[in-house]
Amino acid sequence: MTDETADTAQAGARPFVQRRVVVVTAIVVAAVLVVVLGWQIAARSALGGVRVVYDARPIVCEGAEVGLHPSGAADASREEDALAGDEQFYEPVVGVVPGMTCGLRLHVVNEGWSDVDVRTVALPSMGGSFLSLVKPLFVNPNGQVRLADSEDAAVFAVDELTVPARGSQVLTVLLEADEADADSYEPCSGYRPQSPEVTLSALGVDRTVAAPEGGVWYFDGPSGDCE
């Protein structure tokens, strides 16, 4: 009888032990999920305070003139940005000529509570498959390595560049005339690339931030010849 009693007690204990293991496992999994979720929320909160903006002179050139071009802010497509009286807005325009060099300046402004790392800079409408009047050479600082293009965008890796909390960092994209593609443009014709994009990282989470709509126009030939 003693052996039978012991076997019965062990048999009854097994379900209890199994239930306890299941409960402990569920608690551990829930705790891990809470930690991961909190980590994601913290990271996204840190990255949510980052902006990419232009200054009053977003592009400076040597060997080429920088003028102004109507932005079309009073057009129907951007009427929400127009002021009373259909006031016209203007954006910089570069008269692209061979031998010029330009610096396109992007300000990464970190208004968040945590430092963030700059990972990549993408320049839409400047990739190898796009007929562009200008081509990017590198990004200063720390952006000398060009990665594979993303669709029509040229992409540069940025190494070991941190933007501190409540701080800012200027990224300068060095550009030169793309003489091969310029033959595809008529004199005084041109285009405005889509906004550059900066990918940043904080706490293991990435976020891509685009500069404001608008930006810089590029026309084929000296600006004075197009007035």
Secondary structure, 3 states (H helix, E strand, C coil): CHHHHHHHHHHHHHHHHHHHHHHHHHHHHHHHHHHHHHHHHHHHHHHCCEEEECCCCCEEEECCCEEEEECCCCCHHHHHHCCCCCCCCEEEEEEECCCCEEEEEEEEEECCCCCEEEEEEEECCCCCCCCCCEEEEEEECCECEECCCECCEEEEECCCCEECCCEEEEEEEEEEECHHHHCCCCCCCEECCCCCEEEEEECCEEEEEECCCCCCEEEECCHHHHC
